[in-house]
């Protein structure tokens, strides 16, 4: 009879421990995404990606941080103030090389990694007809 009682106790301890590990001890992650101005193209793009993809990742939340654009986004990621950012590709390269808009920095950004192109963005030069 004592053996049955000990087996029941051990079974309950194992069951409780297993449930505790699976339900209460799960690590949650919160990632900050630097986009751009509120309701701007980067914000709209990231909101769509967030609702279609990121919301489906368990134990993970994503919060949007609005900024003035690509330069601020790159700076936020470089300073560990954001985890992800959208930025124009030419500004990304300028930031790691320390040229053009980033020439005034004491040193180029070193904490950035390119992940993927998000979408193709056309730029047009428009001139007067004269």
N, C-alpha and C positions, 0 to 999 in steps of 0.2 A: 504494500500500500504506500509506503514511504517513497519507493521508486517512482510510482505513478505521479505522486504529488510533486516530486523534484522535476520530472519530465514536463509537467504542466507549467511549473514556474519558469523553467528554462525556455519553453516554447513561448510563453507570454513575454519574457524579456527580449527574446530574439524578434518577435513580432513587433513589439513596441519600438525597438531600436531601428528596425527596418523601415517602419512607417515614419519615424522621426527623420531619418536620413532622406527619404524620398519627398516628404511634404514640407517640413519645417526648416530644414537646413540647406535649402537650395540657394545658391548665390545668385543675386540679381545684379544686372548690369544696367547702367544708365549712360548712354553715349550722347554727347553734345554735337550737333551738326550746325556748322556755320553756313548760312545760305547767302543772304543779301538783304536788300530792303524788303520790308513786308509786302506781300503780294506781287513782288517782282518775279522775273522769269526763273531765277534760281530757287526762290521760295516755293513757287508753284510746282516746279519740277520735283523738289525734295519732298513736298507734301504728298505728291502722287506716289513717289517711291516709298515713302513711309507708310502710306495707307495700304499699298499693294504688296509690299514685301516685308518691311521691318516689323510691322504689327504682328506678323505671323511667327516671329522668332520668340520662343518661350523664354521667360525670365529676363527679358531685355526690353528696355524702354529707350526711346530716342526723343530728345528735346531739341527744338530748333532755337538757334541763337541768331537773331537778325544782325546784320552789319551793313557797312557802307559799300561792300563789294569785295572783289577778289583779293585786293591787297590786304584788307583787314582780315579776311578769311585765312589767308596764308599766314599772317602774323599770329592769329589765334591758335592755329595748329602748331606752329613753331614754338610758341610759348606754353604749350600744353593746356590752353584754355578751352580748346575744342578737340574732339577726337577725329572728326571728319569735316571736310569743307569742299565746297564747289569753287572752282577758280578757273580763269582763262588760262589756257596752256602756255601762252607766251609769257604771262606774268609768273607762272610757276617756274619756268626756266630762268627768267630774270632774277627771281628771288634766290635761287640756289647758286646763281653765278654772281650775284651782287652787282647787276648792271641796270641801266635805265632808271626806272622808278625806285629801285632798291640801291642805287649807287651811294646814297648818303648814309647807309647803315655802316656800323663799325665792322661788321663781318656778314657774309652771306648766311642765309638760313640753312641750317644743317639737319633739322629735325623733320623734314618733309619727305614723303614717299609718294610717288605717283601710283595710283591704283588702276584707273581706267578712264578712258574718255566717256563722258556721260551721254552727250549728244552732239551732233554736228551743228555748229553755230556759224551762219553765214554773216559776213560783214561786207558792206557795200560802200564804195566811195561815190559820193554824189557831188556833182559840180553844176554850176550855172550854165545855161546854154547861151554863151556869148562868144 
